[in-house]
Amino acid sequence: MRRDISNSKTRLVQAWIEIHRDSLLADWELAINGQPLFPIDPLR
């Protein structure tokens, strides 16, 4: 079963990504090198 995310929720996630872009990219580098990740504040 496929569920689509509403446009308003999609915009919230996109805003969260923009706010945390640097942290996400830093964690990505850590992840591909097998290192522990830093926590990132969740979407609220």
mmCIF entry with sequence, helices, sheets and N, C-alpha, C, O atoms, coordinates in Angstrom:
data_MODEL
# 
_entry.id   MODEL 
# 
_entity.id                         1 
_entity.type                       polymer 
_entity.pdbx_number_of_molecules   1 
# 
_entity_poly.entity_id                      1 
_entity_poly.type                           'polypeptide(L)' 
_entity_poly.nstd_linkage                   no 
_entity_poly.nstd_monomer                   no 
_entity_poly.pdbx_seq_one_letter_code       MRRDISNSKTRLVQAWIEIHRDSLLADWELAINGQPLFPIDPLR 
_entity_poly.pdbx_seq_one_letter_code_can   MRRDISNSKTRLVQAWIEIHRDSLLADWELAINGQPLFPIDPLR 
_entity_poly.pdbx_strand_id                 A 
# 
loop_
_entity_poly_seq.entity_id 
_entity_poly_seq.num 
_entity_poly_seq.mon_id 
_entity_poly_seq.hetero 
1 1  MET n 
1 2  ARG n 
1 3  ARG n 
1 4  ASP n 
1 5  ILE n 
1 6  SER n 
1 7  ASN n 
1 8  SER n 
1 9  LYS n 
1 10 THR n 
1 11 ARG n 
1 12 LEU n 
1 13 VAL n 
1 14 GLN n 
1 15 ALA n 
1 16 TRP n 
1 17 ILE n 
1 18 GLU n 
1 19 ILE n 
1 20 HIS n 
1 21 ARG n 
1 22 ASP n 
1 23 SER n 
1 24 LEU n 
1 25 LEU n 
1 26 ALA n 
1 27 ASP n 
1 28 TRP n 
1 29 GLU n 
1 30 LEU n 
1 31 ALA n 
1 32 ILE n 
1 33 ASN n 
1 34 GLY n 
1 35 GLN n 
1 36 PRO n 
1 37 LEU n 
1 38 PHE n 
1 39 PRO n 
1 40 ILE n 
1 41 ASP n 
1 42 PRO n 
1 43 LEU n 
1 44 ARG n 
# 
_struct_asym.id          A 
_struct_asym.entity_id   1 
# 
loop_
_struct_conf.conf_type_id 
_struct_conf.id 
_struct_conf.pdbx_PDB_helix_id 
_struct_conf.beg_label_comp_id 
_struct_conf.beg_label_asym_id 
_struct_conf.beg_label_seq_id 
_struct_conf.pdbx_beg_PDB_ins_code 
_struct_conf.end_label_comp_id 
_struct_conf.end_label_asym_id 
_struct_conf.end_label_seq_id 
_struct_conf.pdbx_end_PDB_ins_code 
_struct_conf.beg_auth_comp_id 
_struct_conf.beg_auth_asym_id 
_struct_conf.beg_auth_seq_id 
_struct_conf.end_auth_comp_id 
_struct_conf.end_auth_asym_id 
_struct_conf.end_auth_seq_id 
_struct_conf.pdbx_PDB_helix_class 
_struct_conf.details 
_struct_conf.pdbx_PDB_helix_length 
HELX_P HELX_P1 AA1 ASN A 7  ? ILE A 19 ? ASN A 7  ILE A 19 1 ? 13 
HELX_P HELX_P2 AA2 ARG A 21 ? ILE A 32 ? ARG A 21 ILE A 32 1 ? 12 
# 
_struct_conf_type.id          HELX_P 
_struct_conf_type.criteria    ? 
_struct_conf_type.reference   ? 
# 
loop_
_atom_site.group_PDB 
_atom_site.id 
_atom_site.type_symbol 
_atom_site.label_atom_id 
_atom_site.label_alt_id 
_atom_site.label_comp_id 
_atom_site.label_asym_id 
_atom_site.label_entity_id 
_atom_site.label_seq_id 
_atom_site.pdbx_PDB_ins_code 
_atom_site.Cartn_x 
_atom_site.Cartn_y 
_atom_site.Cartn_z 
_atom_site.occupancy 
_atom_site.B_iso_or_equiv 
_atom_site.pdbx_formal_charge 
_atom_site.auth_seq_id 
_atom_site.auth_comp_id 
_atom_site.auth_asym_id 
_atom_site.auth_atom_id 
_atom_site.pdbx_PDB_model_num 
ATOM 1   N N  . MET A 1 1  ? 0.846  -1.179 0.000  1.00 0.00 ? 1  MET A N  1 
ATOM 2   C CA . MET A 1 1  ? 0.000  0.000  0.000  1.00 0.00 ? 1  MET A CA 1 
ATOM 3   C C  . MET A 1 1  ? 0.887  1.236  0.000  1.00 0.00 ? 1  MET A C  1 
ATOM 4   O O  . MET A 1 1  ? 1.828  1.322  0.788  1.00 0.00 ? 1  MET A O  1 
ATOM 5   N N  . ARG A 1 2  ? 0.601  2.175  -0.861 1.00 0.00 ? 2  ARG A N  1 
ATOM 6   C CA . ARG A 1 2  ? 1.386  3.399  -0.974 1.00 0.00 ? 2  ARG A CA 1 
ATOM 7   C C  . ARG A 1 2  ? 0.627  4.547  -0.347 1.00 0.00 ? 2  ARG A C  1 
ATOM 8   O O  . ARG A 1 2  ? -0.569 4.724  -0.580 1.00 0.00 ? 2  ARG A O  1 
ATOM 9   N N  . ARG A 1 3  ? 1.337  5.323  0.453  1.00 0.00 ? 3  ARG A N  1 
ATOM 10  C CA . ARG A 1 3  ? 0.737  6.517  1.058  1.00 0.00 ? 3  ARG A CA 1 
ATOM 11  C C  . ARG A 1 3  ? 1.554  7.725  0.649  1.00 0.00 ? 3  ARG A C  1 
ATOM 12  O O  . ARG A 1 3  ? 2.777  7.729  0.787  1.00 0.00 ? 3  ARG A O  1 
ATOM 13  N N  . ASP A 1 4  ? 0.901  8.724  0.157  1.00 0.00 ? 4  ASP A N  1 
ATOM 14  C CA . ASP A 1 4  ? 1.582  9.953  -0.211 1.00 0.00 ? 4  ASP A CA 1 
ATOM 15  C C  . ASP A 1 4  ? 1.632  10.898 0.981  1.00 0.00 ? 4  ASP A C  1 
ATOM 16  O O  . ASP A 1 4  ? 0.695  10.969 1.776  1.00 0.00 ? 4  ASP A O  1 
ATOM 17  N N  . ILE A 1 5  ? 2.726  11.612 1.089  1.00 0.00 ? 5  ILE A N  1 
ATOM 18  C CA . ILE A 1 5  ? 2.865  12.615 2.146  1.00 0.00 ? 5  ILE A CA 1 
ATOM 19  C C  . ILE A 1 5  ? 2.209  13.898 1.633  1.00 0.00 ? 5  ILE A C  1 
ATOM 20  O O  . ILE A 1 5  ? 2.396  14.282 0.479  1.00 0.00 ? 5  ILE A O  1 
ATOM 21  N N  . SER A 1 6  ? 1.449  14.545 2.494  1.00 0.00 ? 6  SER A N  1 
ATOM 22  C CA . SER A 1 6  ? 0.773  15.778 2.086  1.00 0.00 ? 6  SER A CA 1 
ATOM 23  C C  . SER A 1 6  ? 1.792  16.852 1.738  1.00 0.00 ? 6  SER A C  1 
ATOM 24  O O  . SER A 1 6  ? 2.935  16.810 2.193  1.00 0.00 ? 6  SER A O  1 
ATOM 25  N N  . ASN A 1 7  ? 1.374  17.803 0.936  1.00 0.00 ? 7  ASN A N  1 
ATOM 26  C CA . ASN A 1 7  ? 2.255  18.902 0.531  1.00 0.00 ? 7  ASN A CA 1 
ATOM 27  C C  . ASN A 1 7  ? 2.765  19.688 1.728  1.00 0.00 ? 7  ASN A C  1 
ATOM 28  O O  . ASN A 1 7  ? 3.925  20.099 1.745  1.00 0.00 ? 7  ASN A O  1 
ATOM 29  N N  . SER A 1 8  ? 1.923  19.901 2.725  1.00 0.00 ? 8  SER A N  1 
ATOM 30  C CA . SER A 1 8  ? 2.360  20.684 3.886  1.00 0.00 ? 8  SER A CA 1 
ATOM 31  C C  . SER A 1 8  ? 3.444  19.930 4.663  1.00 0.00 ? 8  SER A C  1 
ATOM 32  O O  . SER A 1 8  ? 4.395  20.542 5.151  1.00 0.00 ? 8  SER A O  1 
ATOM 33  N N  . LYS A 1 9  ? 3.306  18.620 4.777  1.00 0.00 ? 9  LYS A N  1 
ATOM 34  C CA . LYS A 1 9  ? 4.324  17.829 5.478  1.00 0.00 ? 9  LYS A CA 1 
ATOM 35  C C  . LYS A 1 9  ? 5.608  17.763 4.663  1.00 0.00 ? 9  LYS A C  1 
ATOM 36  O O  . LYS A 1 9  ? 6.705  17.791 5.223  1.00 0.00 ? 9  LYS A O  1 
ATOM 37  N N  . THR A 1 10 ? 5.477  17.678 3.362  1.00 0.00 ? 10 THR A N  1 
ATOM 38  C CA . THR A 1 10 ? 6.656  17.685 2.496  1.00 0.00 ? 10 THR A CA 1 
ATOM 39  C C  . THR A 1 10 ? 7.418  18.984 2.659  1.00 0.00 ? 10 THR A C  1 
ATOM 40  O O  . THR A 1 10 ? 8.647  18.974 2.736  1.00 0.00 ? 10 THR A O  1 
ATOM 41  N N  . ARG A 1 11 ? 6.712  20.101 2.712  1.00 0.00 ? 11 ARG A N  1 
ATOM 42  C CA . ARG A 1 11 ? 7.371  21.404 2.890  1.00 0.00 ? 11 ARG A CA 1 
ATOM 43  C C  . ARG A 1 11 ? 8.065  21.491 4.238  1.00 0.00 ? 11 ARG A C  1 
ATOM 44  O O  . ARG A 1 11 ? 9.147  22.071 4.336  1.00 0.00 ? 11 ARG A O  1 
ATOM 45  N N  . LEU A 1 12 ? 7.466  20.926 5.278  1.00 0.00 ? 12 LEU A N  1 
ATOM 46  C CA . LEU A 1 12 ? 8.103  20.919 6.600  1.00 0.00 ? 12 LEU A CA 1 
ATOM 47  C C  . LEU A 1 12 ? 9.408  20.132 6.571  1.00 0.00 ? 12 LEU A C  1 
ATOM 48  O O  . LEU A 1 12 ? 10.414 20.570 7.130  1.00 0.00 ? 12 LEU A O  1 
ATOM 49  N N  . VAL A 1 13 ? 9.391  18.976 5.922  1.00 0.00 ? 13 VAL A N  1 
ATOM 50  C CA . VAL A 1 13 ? 10.597 18.156 5.832  1.00 0.00 ? 13 VAL A CA 1 
ATOM 51  C C  . VAL A 1 13 ? 11.667 18.886 5.018  1.00 0.00 ? 13 VAL A C  1 
ATOM 52  O O  . VAL A 1 13 ? 12.840 18.876 5.390  1.00 0.00 ? 13 VAL A O  1 
ATOM 53  N N  . GLN A 1 14 ? 11.278 19.511 3.923  1.00 0.00 ? 14 GLN A N  1 
ATOM 54  C CA . GLN A 1 14 ? 12.242 20.245 3.107  1.00 0.00 ? 14 GLN A CA 1 
ATOM 55  C C  . GLN A 1 14 ? 12.855 21.406 3.888  1.00 0.00 ? 14 GLN A C  1 
ATOM 56  O O  . GLN A 1 14 ? 14.050 21.673 3.762  1.00 0.00 ? 14 GLN A O  1 
ATOM 57  N N  . ALA A 1 15 ? 12.053 22.089 4.686  1.00 0.00 ? 15 ALA A N  1 
ATOM 58  C CA . ALA A 1 15 ? 12.567 23.187 5.513  1.00 0.00 ? 15 ALA A CA 1 
ATOM 59  C C  . ALA A 1 15 ? 13.544 22.636 6.552  1.00 0.00 ? 15 ALA A C  1 
ATOM 60  O O  . ALA A 1 15 ? 14.591 23.235 6.796  1.00 0.00 ? 15 ALA A O  1 
ATOM 61  N N  . TRP A 1 16 ? 13.208 21.499 7.164  1.00 0.00 ? 16 TRP A N  1 
ATOM 62  C CA . TRP A 1 16 ? 14.084 20.884 8.153  1.00 0.00 ? 16 TRP A CA 1 
ATOM 63  C C  . TRP A 1 16 ? 15.428 20.519 7.516  1.00 0.00 ? 16 TRP A C  1 
ATOM 64  O O  . TRP A 1 16 ? 16.483 20.727 8.115  1.00 0.00 ? 16 TRP A O  1 
ATOM 65  N N  . ILE A 1 17 ? 15.381 19.979 6.307  1.00 0.00 ? 17 ILE A N  1 
ATOM 66  C CA . ILE A 1 17 ? 16.610 19.623 5.592  1.00 0.00 ? 17 ILE A CA 1 
ATOM 67  C C  . ILE A 1 17 ? 17.464 20.868 5.357  1.00 0.00 ? 17 ILE A C  1 
ATOM 68  O O  . ILE A 1 17 ? 18.675 20.836 5.573  1.00 0.00 ? 17 ILE A O  1 
ATOM 69  N N  . GLU A 1 18 ? 16.852 21.952 4.921  1.00 0.00 ? 18 GLU A N  1 
ATOM 70  C CA . GLU A 1 18 ? 17.595 23.197 4.677  1.00 0.00 ? 18 GLU A CA 1 
ATOM 71  C C  . GLU A 1 18 ? 18.237 23.712 5.960  1.00 0.00 ? 18 GLU A C  1 
ATOM 72  O O  . GLU A 1 18 ? 19.393 24.137 5.953  1.00 0.00 ? 18 GLU A O  1 
ATOM 73  N N  . ILE A 1 19 ? 17.493 23.676 7.052  1.00 0.00 ? 19 ILE A N  1 
ATOM 74  C CA . ILE A 1 19 ? 18.001 24.173 8.337  1.00 0.00 ? 19 ILE A CA 1 
ATOM 75  C C  . ILE A 1 19 ? 19.191 23.328 8.805  1.00 0.00 ? 19 ILE A C  1 
ATOM 76  O O  . ILE A 1 19 ? 20.146 23.859 9.372  1.00 0.00 ? 19 ILE A O  1 
ATOM 77  N N  . HIS A 1 20 ? 19.132 22.034 8.571  1.00 0.00 ? 20 HIS A N  1 
ATOM 78  C CA . HIS A 1 20 ? 20.136 21.099 9.085  1.00 0.00 ? 20 HIS A CA 1 
ATOM 79  C C  . HIS A 1 20 ? 21.075 20.569 7.999  1.00 0.00 ? 20 HIS A C  1 
ATOM 80  O O  . HIS A 1 20 ? 21.753 19.562 8.206  1.00 0.00 ? 20 HIS A O  1 
ATOM 81  N N  . ARG A 1 21 ? 21.119 21.230 6.860  1.00 0.00 ? 21 ARG A N  1 
ATOM 82  C CA . ARG A 1 21 ? 21.907 20.740 5.718  1.00 0.00 ? 21 ARG A CA 1 
ATOM 83  C C  . ARG A 1 21 ? 23.372 20.458 6.097  1.00 0.00 ? 21 ARG A C  1 
ATOM 84  O O  . ARG A 1 21 ? 23.899 19.398 5.761  1.00 0.00 ? 21 ARG A O  1 
ATOM 85  N N  . ASP A 1 22 ? 24.024 21.386 6.786  1.00 0.00 ? 22 ASP A N  1 
ATOM 86  C CA . ASP A 1 22 ? 25.434 21.189 7.143  1.00 0.00 ? 22 ASP A CA 1 
ATOM 87  C C  . ASP A 1 22 ? 25.616 19.982 8.061  1.00 0.00 ? 22 ASP A C  1 
ATOM 88  O O  . ASP A 1 22 ? 26.545 19.193 7.884  1.00 0.00 ? 22 ASP A O  1 
ATOM 89  N N  . SER A 1 23 ? 24.732 19.845 9.034  1.00 0.00 ? 23 SER A N  1 
ATOM 90  C CA . SER A 1 23 ? 24.818 18.701 9.957  1.00 0.00 ? 23 SER A CA 1 
ATOM 91  C C  . SER A 1 23 ? 24.555 17.389 9.226  1.00 0.00 ? 23 SER A C  1 
ATOM 92  O O  . SER A 1 23 ? 25.220 16.386 9.488  1.00 0.00 ? 23 SER A O  1 
ATOM 93  N N  . LEU A 1 24 ? 23.595 17.392 8.316  1.00 0.00 ? 24 LEU A N  1 
ATOM 94  C CA . LEU A 1 24 ? 23.285 16.188 7.552  1.00 0.00 ? 24 LEU A CA 1 
ATOM 95  C C  . LEU A 1 24 ? 24.474 15.772 6.680  1.00 0.00 ? 24 LEU A C  1 
ATOM 96  O O  . LEU A 1 24 ? 24.815 14.592 6.601  1.00 0.00 ? 24 LEU A O  1 
ATOM 97  N N  . LEU A 1 25 ? 25.095 16.750 6.035  1.00 0.00 ? 25 LEU A N  1 
ATOM 98  C CA . LEU A 1 25 ? 26.251 16.442 5.193  1.00 0.00 ? 25 LEU A CA 1 
ATOM 99  C C  . LEU A 1 25 ? 27.433 15.946 6.029  1.00 0.00 ? 25 LEU A C  1 
ATOM 100 O O  . LEU A 1 25 ? 28.148 15.032 5.619  1.00 0.00 ? 25 LEU A O  1 
ATOM 101 N N  . ALA A 1 26 ? 27.633 16.551 7.197  1.00 0.00 ? 26 ALA A N  1 
ATOM 102 C CA . ALA A 1 26 ? 28.710 16.104 8.083  1.00 0.00 ? 26 ALA A CA 1 
ATOM 103 C C  . ALA A 1 26 ? 28.455 14.668 8.553  1.00 0.00 ? 26 ALA A C  1 
ATOM 104 O O  . ALA A 1 26 ? 29.369 13.844 8.564  1.00 0.00 ? 26 ALA A O  1 
ATOM 105 N N  . ASP A 1 27 ? 27.218 14.376 8.938  1.00 0.00 ? 27 ASP A N  1 
ATOM 106 C CA . ASP A 1 27 ? 26.876 13.017 9.366  1.00 0.00 ? 27 ASP A CA 1 
ATOM 107 C C  . ASP A 1 27 ? 27.011 12.026 8.215  1.00 0.00 ? 27 ASP A C  1 
ATOM 108 O O  . ASP A 1 27 ? 27.394 10.877 8.434  1.00 0.00 ? 27 ASP A O  1 
ATOM 109 N N  . TRP A 1 28 ? 26.707 12.447 7.012  1.00 0.00 ? 28 TRP A N  1 
ATOM 110 C CA . TRP A 1 28 ? 26.866 11.563 5.856  1.00 0.00 ? 28 TRP A CA 1 
ATOM 111 C C  . TRP A 1 28 ? 28.337 11.171 5.701  1.00 0.00 ? 28 TRP A C  1 
ATOM 112 O O  . TRP A 1 28 ? 28.648 10.000 5.485  1.00 0.00 ? 28 TRP A O  1 
ATOM 113 N N  . GLU A 1 29 ? 29.233 12.141 5.810  1.00 0.00 ? 29 GLU A N  1 
ATOM 114 C CA . GLU A 1 29 ? 30.663 11.847 5.714  1.00 0.00 ? 29 GLU A CA 1 
ATOM 115 C C  . GLU A 1 29 ? 31.102 10.893 6.819  1.00 0.00 ? 29 GLU A C  1 
ATOM 116 O O  . GLU A 1 29 ? 31.865 9.958  6.573  1.00 0.00 ? 29 GLU A O  1 
ATOM 117 N N  . LEU A 1 30 ? 30.621 11.129 8.034  1.00 0.00 ? 30 LEU A N  1 
ATOM 118 C CA . LEU A 1 30 ? 30.951 10.221 9.136  1.00 0.00 ? 30 LEU A CA 1 
ATOM 119 C C  . LEU A 1 30 ? 30.436 8.808  8.846  1.00 0.00 ? 30 LEU A C  1 
ATOM 120 O O  . LEU A 1 30 ? 31.142 7.823  9.064  1.00 0.00 ? 30 LEU A O  1 
ATOM 121 N N  . ALA A 1 31 ? 29.206 8.724  8.356  1.00 0.00 ? 31 ALA A N  1 
ATOM 122 C CA . ALA A 1 31 ? 28.573 7.432  8.101  1.00 0.00 ? 31 ALA A CA 1 
ATOM 123 C C  . ALA A 1 31 ? 29.343 6.629  7.053  1.00 0.00 ? 31 ALA A C  1 
ATOM 124 O O  . ALA A 1 31 ? 29.566 5.431  7.228  1.00 0.00 ? 31 ALA A O  1 
ATOM 125 N N  . ILE A 1 32 ? 29.746 7.283  5.969  1.00 0.00 ? 32 ILE A N  1 
ATOM 126 C CA . ILE A 1 32 ? 30.439 6.528  4.919  1.00 0.00 ? 32 ILE A CA 1 
ATOM 127 C C  . ILE A 1 32 ? 31.840 6.108  5.357  1.00 0.00 ? 32 ILE A C  1 
ATOM 128 O O  . ILE A 1 32 ? 32.454 5.238  4.738  1.00 0.00 ? 32 ILE A O  1 
ATOM 129 N N  . ASN A 1 33 ? 32.344 6.730  6.428  1.00 0.00 ? 33 ASN A N  1 
ATOM 130 C CA . ASN A 1 33 ? 33.644 6.347  6.983  1.00 0.00 ? 33 ASN A CA 1 
ATOM 131 C C  . ASN A 1 33 ? 33.507 5.442  8.205  1.00 0.00 ? 33 ASN A C  1 
ATOM 132 O O  . ASN A 1 33 ? 34.494 5.155  8.882  1.00 0.00 ? 33 ASN A O  1 
ATOM 133 N N  . GLY A 1 34 ? 32.287 4.994  8.484  1.00 0.00 ? 34 GLY A N  1 
ATOM 134 C CA . GLY A 1 34 ? 32.056 4.055  9.573  1.00 0.00 ? 34 GLY A CA 1 
ATOM 135 C C  . GLY A 1 34 ? 32.200 4.655  10.961 1.00 0.00 ? 34 GLY A C  1 
ATOM 136 O O  . GLY A 1 34 ? 32.437 3.931  11.928 1.00 0.00 ? 34 GLY A O  1 
ATOM 137 N N  . GLN A 1 35 ? 32.060 5.964  11.068 1.00 0.00 ? 35 GLN A N  1 
ATOM 138 C CA . GLN A 1 35 ? 32.202 6.636  12.352 1.00 0.00 ? 35 GLN A CA 1 
ATOM 139 C C  . GLN A 1 35 ? 30.829 6.931  12.950 1.00 0.00 ? 35 GLN A C  1 
ATOM 140 O O  . GLN A 1 35 ? 29.835 6.989  12.226 1.00 0.00 ? 35 GLN A O  1 
ATOM 141 N N  . PRO A 1 36 ? 30.771 7.118  14.268 1.00 0.00 ? 36 PRO A N  1 
ATOM 142 C CA . PRO A 1 36 ? 29.480 7.444  14.901 1.00 0.00 ? 36 PRO A CA 1 
ATOM 143 C C  . PRO A 1 36 ? 28.964 8.809  14.429 1.00 0.00 ? 36 PRO A C  1 
ATOM 144 O O  . PRO A 1 36 ? 29.730 9.727  14.137 1.00 0.00 ? 36 PRO A O  1 
ATOM 145 N N  . LEU A 1 37 ? 27.652 8.896  14.369 1.00 0.00 ? 37 LEU A N  1 
ATOM 146 C CA . LEU A 1 37 ? 27.005 10.128 13.908 1.00 0.00 ? 37 LEU A CA 1 
ATOM 147 C C  . LEU A 1 37 ? 26.716 11.061 15.073 1.00 0.00 ? 37 LEU A C  1 
ATOM 148 O O  . LEU A 1 37 ? 26.565 10.627 16.215 1.00 0.00 ? 37 LEU A O  1 
ATOM 149 N N  . PHE A 1 38 ? 26.641 12.351 14.763 1.00 0.00 ? 38 PHE A N  1 
ATOM 150 C CA . PHE A 1 38 ? 26.194 13.334 15.745 1.00 0.00 ? 38 PHE A CA 1 
ATOM 151 C C  . PHE A 1 38 ? 24.676 13.422 15.677 1.00 0.00 ? 38 PHE A C  1 
ATOM 152 O O  . PHE A 1 38 ? 24.111 13.367 14.585 1.00 0.00 ? 38 PHE A O  1 
ATOM 153 N N  . PRO A 1 39 ? 23.999 13.557 16.821 1.00 0.00 ? 39 PRO A N  1 
ATOM 154 C CA . PRO A 1 39 ? 22.545 13.689 16.796 1.00 0.00 ? 39 PRO A CA 1 
ATOM 155 C C  . PRO A 1 39 ? 22.126 15.005 16.135 1.00 0.00 ? 39 PRO A C  1 
ATOM 156 O O  . PRO A 1 39 ? 22.806 16.024 16.261 1.00 0.00 ? 39 PRO A O  1 
ATOM 157 N N  . ILE A 1 40 ? 21.014 14.961 15.442 1.00 0.00 ? 40 ILE A N  1 
ATOM 158 C CA . ILE A 1 40 ? 20.422 16.143 14.810 1.00 0.00 ? 40 ILE A CA 1 
ATOM 159 C C  . ILE A 1 40 ? 19.023 16.298 15.379 1.00 0.00 ? 40 ILE A C  1 
ATOM 160 O O  . ILE A 1 40 ? 18.266 15.331 15.472 1.00 0.00 ? 40 ILE A O  1 
ATOM 161 N N  . ASP A 1 41 ? 18.687 17.523 15.758 1.00 0.00 ? 41 ASP A N  1 
ATOM 162 C CA . ASP A 1 41 ? 17.357 17.775 16.319 1.00 0.00 ? 41 ASP A CA 1 
ATOM 163 C C  . ASP A 1 41 ? 16.272 17.301 15.372 1.00 0.00 ? 41 ASP A C  1 
ATOM 164 O O  . ASP A 1 41 ? 16.341 17.563 14.171 1.00 0.00 ? 41 ASP A O  1 
ATOM 165 N N  . PRO A 1 42 ? 15.268 16.603 15.897 1.00 0.00 ? 42 PRO A N  1 
ATOM 166 C CA . PRO A 1 42 ? 14.192 16.097 15.038 1.00 0.00 ? 42 PRO A CA 1 
ATOM 167 C C  . PRO A 1 42 ? 13.255 17.216 14.561 1.00 0.00 ? 42 PRO A C  1 
ATOM 168 O O  . PRO A 1 42 ? 13.277 18.335 15.073 1.00 0.00 ? 42 PRO A O  1 
ATOM 169 N N  . LEU A 1 43 ? 12.462 16.881 13.596 1.00 0.00 ? 43 LEU A N  1 
ATOM 170 C CA . LEU A 1 43 ? 11.425 17.775 13.097 1.00 0.00 ? 43 LEU A CA 1 
ATOM 171 C C  . LEU A 1 43 ? 10.360 17.911 14.161 1.00 0.00 ? 43 LEU A C  1 
ATOM 172 O O  . LEU A 1 43 ? 9.898  16.913 14.715 1.00 0.00 ? 43 LEU A O  1 
ATOM 173 N N  . ARG A 1 44 ? 9.970  19.131 14.449 1.00 0.00 ? 44 ARG A N  1 
ATOM 174 C CA . ARG A 1 44 ? 8.943  19.359 15.487 1.00 0.00 ? 44 ARG A CA 1 
ATOM 175 C C  . ARG A 1 44 ? 7.786  20.115 14.919 1.00 0.00 ? 44 ARG A C  1 
ATOM 176 O O  . ARG A 1 44 ? 6.825  20.402 15.634 1.00 0.00 ? 44 ARG A O  1 
# 
